[in-house]
Amino acid sequence: MKPTLLIISFSEIAKDARVLKQVREFSESYHVTTCGFGESPLASVEHLRVDTPAGGAARGILRFPLAAIDLVAAKFRVFPWIYARISYVGEARRLLKGRHFDVALANDVDTIALAIDVAGRDRVHADLHEFFPGIHDNLTALSRRQTAYLSWLVRRYAAQARSATTVSEGIARAYLKYGLDCGVVTNATPRYELSPTAVGSTIRLVHSGNAQPSRQLELIMRAAAETASDVTLDLYLMPNDTVYLSELKRLAAELGPRIRIRDPLPQSELVEALNAYDVGIHVLPPTSFNNANALPNKFFDYVQSRLGLIIGPSPEMARTLLAHGFGAVSADFSVTEIRTVMDDLTPARVESWKLKSHLAAEPLSADSQVKIWAAAIDTLAAR
């Protein structure tokens, strides 16, 4: 009989690329039950659907009631009381009541307590998608109180998990002072059987991702508009912040026909669609600890799309890019330095990058990364 495995995440699992990889990896060797928002991620697994909180099932730990954190925690720091009264935590607890699982894989810090309840802490693996005590990019009284709450969740629950993983080496090092020795499972994209496309006289730049002010996408837009090289830049943007997205659309109109804002593509179509471009660009200013240590999905999407890459000097991305040689790193995050990299673009140079990206597609695919989760879960199941 297959061992039972709970995969829990307060996200729409069917649309959550990282969690979906977990479900697919374990669905054959374990009897998998998923617990989270939205529809079932796979027909072959049992799914416990948690009601979506008011305002939608946005990804990220800041879904908890910020007003409660602000008003209550400021004076009393009664974090257990707050956690127990979050609506979707209560709904998940109701759905899991009376259940037992051989192993649990808990995603992010707000699910670990529930995983411990149904599997016991010696059979829980925690997968932390970011460094939660460093989630804020501003220092206000409110953010300090929220950081205290997140730090409590890490110390109280994540530190109890038998094993843990996170998304980059820099974030793993940061968790050491909280008593967590995390392995690293990158946000690698599954391998695609694609080939690099030909590079024409106009070099086709592309960016895909969230429309969030902290990303400062106007920097790459202005650099592409100003470069002496013959380029275009298409941005496929999720409407995370509709006001900011509107600002970017106005800026694109001002900057001219080189810059185009396009509707987002579903993940299932994205990699193949990006294959038509030449260079993926992701210059992420270090406005928070997590941004500074990011090694995001889109980096690996670009590799699977067989693109060259332009990035800023973010250490996790730069180390990987330079090891394989499939792109360039700007000297800093300014328009001037991004433009300097773009000024050096030639079709021959980009063709070389795309070939190196093709060679890196297999070693940088998700196939090798999910084996790290498999080893951790199999070890817990064997206890």
C-alpha positions in Angstrom: 0.0 0.0 0.0 1.3 3.5 -0.9 2.1 5.8 2.0 -0.1 8.8 2.4 1.2 12.3 1.8 -0.4 15.6 2.5 0.8 18.5 0.4 -0.6 21.7 1.9 -0.3 25.3 0.6 -2.4 28.4 1.0 -2.2 29.1 -2.7 -4.1 28.0 -5.8 -2.1 24.8 -6.1 -3.2 24.2 -9.7 -1.6 27.5 -10.7 1.3 27.4 -8.3 4.3 26.2 -10.3 6.4 25.2 -7.4 3.7 23.3 -5.5 2.4 21.7 -8.7 5.9 20.2 -9.3 5.6 18.6 -5.8 2.2 17.1 -6.6 3.4 15.7 -10.0 6.5 14.2 -8.4 4.7 12.3 -5.7 1.4 11.4 -7.3 2.6 8.0 -8.5 4.6 6.8 -5.5 2.3 8.2 -2.7 -1.4 8.5 -2.1 -1.4 12.3 -2.3 -3.9 14.6 -0.7 -3.6 18.3 -1.5 -5.1 21.0 0.7 -5.3 24.6 -0.6 -7.3 27.1 -2.6 -9.0 26.6 -5.9 -9.5 23.5 -8.1 -7.8 20.1 -7.8 -4.3 20.3 -9.3 -4.5 16.7 -10.7 -7.4 14.4 -11.3 -5.5 11.5 -9.6 -5.1 13.2 -6.2 -7.6 13.9 -3.5 -8.1 17.6 -3.0 -9.4 19.4 0.1 -10.5 22.8 -1.2 -10.1 25.6 1.3 -12.5 28.6 0.7 -10.7 31.5 -0.9 -10.3 34.4 1.5 -11.9 37.7 0.8 -10.0 39.5 -2.0 -8.8 36.4 -3.7 -6.2 33.8 -3.1 -3.2 36.0 -3.6 0.2 34.2 -3.3 2.3 35.3 -0.3 2.2 35.3 3.5 0.6 38.8 3.6 -2.8 37.2 3.2 -3.3 37.2 6.9 -5.4 39.9 8.4 -3.0 42.8 8.6 -5.4 45.0 10.7 -5.4 42.3 13.4 -1.7 42.0 13.4 -1.4 45.8 13.7 -3.9 46.4 16.4 -3.4 43.3 18.6 0.2 42.3 18.2 1.4 45.8 18.8 0.4 45.6 22.4 0.0 42.0 23.3 2.0 39.9 20.8 -0.7 37.2 21.1 0.4 35.5 17.9 -1.1 32.1 18.6 -4.5 33.7 19.1 -4.2 35.6 15.8 -3.1 32.5 13.9 -5.9 30.3 15.2 -8.5 32.8 14.1 -7.4 33.3 10.5 -10.4 32.1 8.4 -8.6 29.9 6.0 -6.5 28.3 8.7 -9.7 27.4 10.5 -11.2 26.1 7.3 -8.2 23.9 6.6 -8.2 22.6 10.2 -11.8 21.6 9.8 -11.2 19.8 6.6 -8.2 17.9 8.1 -9.9 17.1 11.4 -9.6 13.4 12.2 -7.2 12.7 9.3 -3.7 11.2 9.7 -1.0 11.2 7.1 2.3 9.2 7.0 4.1 12.3 5.7 3.3 16.0 5.2 4.9 18.5 2.9 4.1 22.0 4.2 4.6 25.0 1.9 5.5 28.3 3.6 5.3 29.1 7.3 1.5 29.4 7.7 0.8 25.7 6.9 3.4 24.0 9.1 1.3 23.9 12.3 -1.5 22.1 10.5 1.0 19.6 8.9 2.4 18.8 12.4 -1.2 18.2 13.7 -1.9 15.5 11.1 1.5 13.9 10.6 3.6 14.7 13.7 6.7 16.9 13.5 9.1 14.0 12.8 7.2 13.4 9.5 6.9 17.0 8.3 9.0 18.6 5.5 8.8 22.4 5.3 9.3 24.1 1.9 9.9 27.8 2.4 9.4 29.8 -0.7 11.0 33.0 0.6 12.8 34.4 3.7 9.7 35.4 5.7 11.4 37.6 8.4 12.8 39.6 5.5 9.7 39.9 3.4 9.2 43.7 3.9 11.0 46.2 1.8 10.2 49.1 4.1 10.7 49.8 7.7 7.5 51.1 9.3 5.9 50.4 12.7 3.4 48.2 10.9 6.0 46.2 9.0 8.1 45.6 12.1 5.1 44.2 13.9 4.3 42.0 10.9 7.9 40.9 10.8 7.7 39.9 14.5 4.7 37.7 13.6 6.4 36.0 10.7 9.5 35.5 12.8 7.3 33.8 15.5 5.9 31.5 12.8 9.4 30.5 11.7 10.7 29.9 15.3 7.5 28.3 16.6 6.6 26.0 13.7 9.2 25.9 10.9 12.0 25.0 13.3 10.0 22.0 14.4 9.9 20.4 10.9 12.1 17.4 10.6 13.6 18.7 7.3 13.3 21.9 5.2 14.1 23.3 1.8 14.1 26.8 0.4 14.7 28.5 -3.0 18.3 29.8 -2.9 21.6 29.5 -1.1 21.4 33.1 0.3 18.0 32.5 1.8 19.1 29.1 3.2 22.0 30.9 5.0 19.6 33.4 6.5 17.5 30.7 8.0 20.4 29.2 9.9 20.1 31.7 12.7 16.5 30.6 13.2 17.6 27.0 13.7 16.7 25.7 10.2 19.3 23.9 8.1 17.6 24.2 4.7 18.4 22.4 1.6 17.9 24.2 -1.7 15.4 23.4 -4.4 15.5 26.1 -7.0 12.4 27.2 -8.9 13.6 25.4 -12.0 11.3 24.9 -14.9 10.5 21.4 -16.2 12.6 20.5 -19.3 11.2 21.5 -22.7 12.3 19.9 -25.9 12.9 23.2 -27.8 15.7 24.6 -29.9 17.0 28.2 -30.2 15.3 30.2 -32.8 17.3 32.3 -35.4 18.3 35.8 -34.5 17.4 38.6 -36.9 18.7 42.1 -37.3 16.2 43.3 -34.7 16.9 41.6 -31.3 13.7 40.6 -29.6 13.9 41.2 -25.8 11.2 39.9 -23.5 10.1 40.1 -19.8 7.4 38.1 -18.2 6.2 38.4 -14.6 4.2 40.4 -12.1 3.4 44.1 -12.4 4.6 45.2 -9.0 6.2 48.6 -8.2 9.1 46.9 -6.4 10.2 45.3 -9.7 10.8 48.8 -11.1 10.1 47.6 -14.7 10.3 51.2 -15.9 14.1 50.8 -15.7 14.3 48.1 -18.4 11.7 49.9 -20.5 13.7 53.1 -20.6 17.0 51.3 -21.3 15.4 49.5 -24.2 14.0 52.7 -25.6 17.3 54.5 -25.3 19.8 51.8 -26.5 21.7 52.3 -29.7 21.1 48.6 -30.6 18.2 47.6 -32.8 15.8 46.0 -30.2 12.2 45.6 -29.2 10.9 44.8 -25.7 7.7 42.9 -25.0 6.5 42.6 -21.4 3.9 39.9 -20.5 2.6 41.2 -17.2 0.2 39.9 -14.6 -2.1 42.6 -13.3 -1.0 42.3 -9.6 -1.2 46.1 -9.2 -3.6 47.6 -11.7 -2.5 51.2 -10.9 1.1 50.3 -11.6 0.2 48.4 -14.7 -1.7 51.4 -16.1 1.4 53.6 -15.4 3.6 51.2 -17.3 1.2 51.2 -20.3 1.3 55.0 -20.3 5.1 54.9 -20.2 5.2 52.4 -23.0 3.1 54.7 -25.2 5.4 57.6 -24.4 8.6 55.6 -25.1 7.5 54.6 -28.6 6.9 51.4 -30.7 9.9 49.5 -29.4 8.1 48.9 -26.1 4.9 46.8 -25.9 2.9 45.7 -22.9 1.1 42.4 -23.6 -1.5 40.3 -21.8 -0.1 37.6 -19.5 0.2 34.0 -20.8 -0.7 30.9 -18.7 2.4 29.0 -17.5 1.4 26.1 -19.7 1.9 28.3 -22.8 4.6 30.6 -21.6 7.9 28.8 -22.3 7.0 27.8 -25.8 5.7 31.3 -26.6 9.0 32.9 -25.3 11.0 30.6 -27.6 10.1 33.1 -30.4 12.3 35.8 -28.7 16.0 36.2 -28.3 16.8 37.6 -24.8 14.9 37.4 -21.6 15.6 40.3 -19.2 15.1 40.4 -15.5 16.8 43.2 -13.6 15.4 43.0 -10.1 16.5 45.9 -7.8 17.4 44.6 -4.3 14.5 46.5 -2.6 14.1 43.6 0.0 16.2 40.7 1.3 14.1 38.3 -0.9 14.6 40.4 -4.0 18.3 40.6 -3.3 18.6 36.8 -3.0 16.1 35.9 -5.7 16.6 33.0 -8.2 13.1 33.2 -9.7 11.0 31.0 -12.0 11.3 33.3 -14.9 15.1 32.9 -14.9 14.6 29.2 -15.6 11.7 29.8 -17.9 14.1 31.9 -20.1 16.6 29.0 -20.2 14.0 26.5 -21.1 12.9 28.9 -23.9 16.5 28.8 -25.1 17.0 32.6 -24.7 20.0 34.6 -23.8 19.6 36.5 -20.5 20.3 40.0 -19.3 20.1 40.4 -15.5 21.2 42.8 -12.8 24.0 41.9 -10.3 21.8 39.8 -8.1 24.2 37.2 -6.7 22.1 34.1 -7.0 21.1 34.7 -10.6 24.6 36.1 -11.6 26.4 33.0 -10.2 24.3 30.6 -12.2 24.4 32.7 -15.4 28.1 33.2 -15.3 28.7 29.5 -14.7 27.0 28.7 -18.0 27.8 31.8 -20.0 24.3 32.4 -21.5 24.0 36.1 -21.0 25.3 39.3 -19.4 25.1 41.0 -15.9 24.7 44.7 -15.7 27.1 46.6 -13.4 24.2 47.9 -11.3 20.5 48.3 -11.5 20.4 51.7 -13.2 19.0 52.6 -16.6 22.5 53.7 -17.6 24.1 50.3 -16.9 21.2 48.3 -18.3 21.5 50.3 -21.5 25.2 49.7 -21.6 24.6 46.0 -21.7 22.0 46.5 -24.4 24.4 48.7 -26.4 26.8 45.7 -26.7 24.1 43.4 -28.2 24.8 41.9 -31.6 23.0 39.1 -33.4 26.2 37.0 -33.3 26.6 37.5 -29.5 23.0 36.7 -28.9 23.2 33.5 -31.0 26.1 32.4 -28.8 24.1 33.0 -25.7 21.1 31.1 -27.0 23.3 28.1 -27.9 24.8 28.1 -24.3 21.3 28.3 -22.9 20.3 25.3 -25.0 23.3 23.4 -23.5 22.3 24.4 -20.0 18.6 23.5 -20.4 19.0 19.9 -19.1 21.2 20.5 -16.0 19.1 23.6 -15.0 15.7 21.8 -15.4 13.4 20.9 -12.6 14.2 17.2 -13.2 17.2 17.2 -10.9 15.7 19.6 -8.4 12.6 17.6 -7.5 14.8 14.7 -6.6 15.9 16.7 -3.5 12.3 16.8 -2.3 11.9 13.1 -3.2 14.9 12.2 -1.0 13.6 14.2 1.9 10.0 12.8 1.7 11.2 9.2 1.2 13.4 9.6 4.3 10.5 10.7 6.4 8.2 8.0 5.1 10.8 5.4 6.0 11.0 6.5 9.7 
